Amino acid sequence: MSSTFFIVFNIFWLLIWAVAVIGIRHGHNLAYFAAWFLSVAGMANAVVHPVLSLVGGAYFPGTVSAPFVGVACFWLFLKLSQSTRTTAR
């Protein structure tokens, strides 16, 4: 993967998540999809990067930051769970 693709790909997702924050604040339900995706992907990231380092026998880029991202995304997951929970009528 080229570094240009990597940068453009990541900037694209950062923009989507920034727009999702605005959408959530304005009550657009579709914006929650991007936030849920971020929370799940970040938690998976926290597991996959260290595993790739172990399997490859060498440092895999992102391994050091992955656990921090995972914790933040787990917190986001909890907050999203609370804010999107429906109650029985």
DRENZA-172215 format. One line per 3 residues: their letters; for each residue z, x, y of N, C-alpha, C, CB. Coordinates in steps of 0.02 Angstrom, whole numbers, plus 50000, padded with zeros to 5 digits. Glycine has a CB too. Example, Ala and Ser with C-alpha at 12.3 -4.5 7.8 and 13.67 -1.06 7.14 Angstrom:
residues 2
as = 50390 50660 49716 50390 50615 49775 50390 50660 49835 50452 50565 49776 ~ 50354 50642 49888 50357 50684 49947 50394 50645 50002 50286 50704 49970
This chain:
residues 89
mss = 50000 50043 49942 50000 50000 50000 50000 50045 50062 50061 49952 50000 ~ 49957 50030 50108 49954 50070 50169 50012 50053 50215 49887 50059 50205 ~ 50031 50102 50256 50086 50090 50303 50067 50037 50355 50106 50156 50338
tff = 50003 50033 50373 49981 49982 50421 49991 49912 50392 49907 49993 50440 ~ 49971 49902 50329 49981 49837 50298 50055 49820 50294 49950 49837 50227 ~ 50096 49868 50275 50168 49858 50269 50198 49836 50336 50203 49922 50245
ivf = 50179 49869 50389 50205 49852 50456 50181 49783 50478 50182 49905 50507 ~ 50117 49768 50470 50090 49703 50490 50122 49647 50449 50012 49702 50483 ~ 50128 49658 50384 50158 49609 50339 50230 49593 50360 50157 49634 50267
nif = 50269 49644 50375 50339 49634 50394 50345 49603 50464 50376 49700 50393 ~ 50304 49622 50510 50305 49591 50577 50286 49517 50572 50256 49628 50625 ~ 50238 49501 50529 50218 49432 50518 50277 49390 50496 50161 49428 50466
wll = 50315 49414 50446 50373 49377 50422 50429 49374 50473 50399 49408 50357 ~ 50440 49426 50510 50490 49425 50563 50474 49371 50615 50496 49493 50597 ~ 50410 49365 50632 50389 49314 50679 50400 49244 50650 50315 49323 50698
iwa = 50384 49235 50587 50394 49170 50555 50468 49151 50557 50369 49170 50482 ~ 50512 49199 50541 50583 49185 50541 50610 49173 50612 50621 49242 50508 ~ 50583 49207 50661 50603 49195 50730 50583 49125 50752 50572 49248 50777
vav = 50523 49104 50734 50499 49037 50750 50541 48985 50713 50424 49029 50734 ~ 50561 49002 50651 50603 48956 50612 50670 48943 50647 50615 48984 50541 ~ 50698 48995 50676 50762 48986 50713 50752 48935 50769 50787 49054 50741
igi = 50698 48942 50806 50684 48895 50860 50673 48825 50832 50621 48918 50900 ~ 50636 48820 50777 50623 48756 50746 50686 48722 50721 50575 48764 50688 ~ 50731 48761 50691 50794 48732 50666 50836 48707 50724 50833 48785 50626
rhg = 50838 48745 50779 50877 48724 50837 50850 48660 50869 50878 48779 50889 ~ 50785 48648 50859 50755 48587 50886 50750 48532 50833 50686 48602 50914 ~ 50780 48542 50776 50784 48489 50726 50723 48479 50683 50799 48427 50759
hnl = 50679 48529 50678 50619 48523 50636 50636 48543 50564 50561 48567 50664 ~ 50634 48496 50519 50654 48508 50450 50611 48560 50415 50651 48444 50411 ~ 50547 48564 50432 50503 48613 50399 50526 48685 50412 50431 48604 50424
ayf = 50559 48696 50468 50583 48764 50484 50635 48787 50435 50611 48765 50555 ~ 50670 48741 50403 50720 48761 50354 50689 48796 50294 50759 48699 50330 ~ 50626 48780 50278 50593 48813 50222 50592 48888 50231 50521 48786 50214
aaw = 50573 48911 50290 50570 48983 50304 50639 49014 50299 50540 48996 50373 ~ 50689 48979 50323 50758 49006 50321 50783 49010 50249 50805 48961 50362 ~ 50769 48958 50209 50788 48960 50138 50752 49017 50102 50773 48893 50104
fls = 50688 49025 50117 50650 49079 50086 50680 49147 50103 50576 49077 50109 ~ 50699 49156 50166 50730 49219 50187 50795 49231 50149 50744 49219 50262 ~ 50836 49179 50142 50901 49189 50108 50891 49208 50035 50943 49125 50113
vag = 50846 49175 50001 50835 49190 49930 50801 49258 49921 50793 49134 49897 ~ 50750 49271 49962 50715 49335 49957 50761 49393 49974 50654 49335 50004 ~ 50804 49385 50022 50851 49439 50040 50901 49454 49986 50888 49421 50104
man = 50924 49401 49952 50971 49412 49896 50934 49446 49838 51003 49346 49873 ~ 50873 49425 49824 50833 49458 49772 50820 49531 49789 50767 49421 49760 ~ 50806 49543 49852 50794 49611 49878 50854 49656 49864 50779 49608 49953
avv = 50914 49629 49871 50975 49667 49860 50983 49689 49788 51036 49626 49881 ~ 50952 49654 49742 50955 49672 49672 50895 49716 49652 50956 49609 49629 ~ 50836 49697 49674 50774 49729 49653 50769 49802 49676 50714 49691 49678
hpv = 50786 49816 49738 50779 49885 49763 50822 49935 49724 50797 49887 49837 ~ 50886 49922 49713 50924 49969 49673 50899 49975 49601 50997 49948 49672 ~ 50876 49920 49572 50848 49923 49504 50786 49966 49503 50832 49851 49478
lsl = 50743 49959 49552 50683 50001 49555 50701 50075 49562 50637 49980 49613 ~ 50754 50090 49598 50777 50160 49604 50801 50185 49537 50833 50166 49656 ~ 50838 50144 49501 50864 50165 49435 50807 50174 49385 50914 50114 49409
vgg = 50762 50126 49383 50706 50129 49336 50660 50188 49351 50666 50063 49337 ~ 50647 50199 49415 50603 50253 49436 50636 50321 49435 50577 50241 49504 ~ 50702 50322 49430 50738 50386 49429 50738 50422 49495 50708 50430 49377
ayf = 50722 50387 49549 50721 50418 49616 50734 50363 49667 50652 50454 49629 ~ 50747 50385 49728 50759 50338 49782 50698 50295 49793 50778 50375 49848 ~ 50709 50230 49800 50656 50183 49818 50669 50160 49889 50652 50123 49768
pgt = 50619 50163 49933 50631 50145 50004 50663 50075 50010 50565 50146 50042 ~ 50716 50073 50049 50751 50011 50060 50814 50003 50018 50706 49954 50048 ~ 50826 50049 49972 50883 50043 49927 50949 50046 49965 50881 50098 49875
vsa = 50954 50087 50015 51017 50093 50053 51031 50030 50093 51014 50154 50099 ~ 50980 50002 50124 50991 49943 50167 50992 49877 50128 50937 49939 50220 ~ 50965 49877 50067 50960 49815 50028 51026 49779 50018 50929 49830 49962
pfv = 51081 49813 50001 51144 49777 49992 51169 49743 50057 51198 49824 49967 ~ 51158 49775 50113 51178 49745 50177 51137 49682 50192 51170 49796 50235 ~ 51072 49687 50179 51028 49629 50188 51049 49574 50140 50953 49649 50177
gva = 51066 49593 50079 51087 49544 50029 51150 49507 50050 51100 49578 49963 ~ 51198 49542 50077 51260 49510 50101 51244 49462 50159 51312 49563 50123 ~ 51203 49484 50206 51185 49441 50262 51147 49379 50238 51142 49480 50314
cfw = 51103 49388 50189 51065 49331 50164 51108 49285 50121 51006 49356 50123 ~ 51158 49311 50088 51205 49268 50052 51244 49225 50102 51253 49311 50008 ~ 51265 49255 50157 51299 49217 50210 51252 49162 50237 51321 49265 50267
lfl = 51188 49181 50248 51139 49132 50271 51131 49076 50220 51070 49166 50285 ~ 51129 49094 50156 51124 49045 50102 51182 48995 50105 51123 49081 50034 ~ 51242 49021 50115 51301 48977 50119 51296 48931 50180 51365 49019 50123
kls = 51277 48958 50237 51270 48917 50297 51216 48864 50290 51254 48962 50357 ~ 51160 48883 50260 51107 48834 50248 51130 48780 50200 51044 48869 50222 ~ 51167 48800 50149 51194 48751 50101 51238 48700 50136 51233 48787 50045
qst = 51280 48724 50182 51324 48679 50218 51285 48633 50265 51375 48719 50258 ~ 51237 48661 50299 51201 48621 50350 51150 48574 50321 51168 48668 50399 ~ 51128 48585 50260 51077 48541 50231 51105 48497 50176 51020 48581 50204
rtt = 51171 48500 50164 51201 48460 50112 51198 48386 50131 51275 48482 50100 ~ 51178 48346 50082 51177 48274 50093 51239 48244 50063 51112 48242 50064 ~ 51260 48189 50090 51320 48155 50065 51298 48092 50030 51370 48140 50121
ar = 51334 48073 49978 51320 48011 49941 51340 47952 49984 51358 48010 49874 ~ 51302 47900 49980 51317 47839 50019 51347 47787 49975 51255 47811 50052
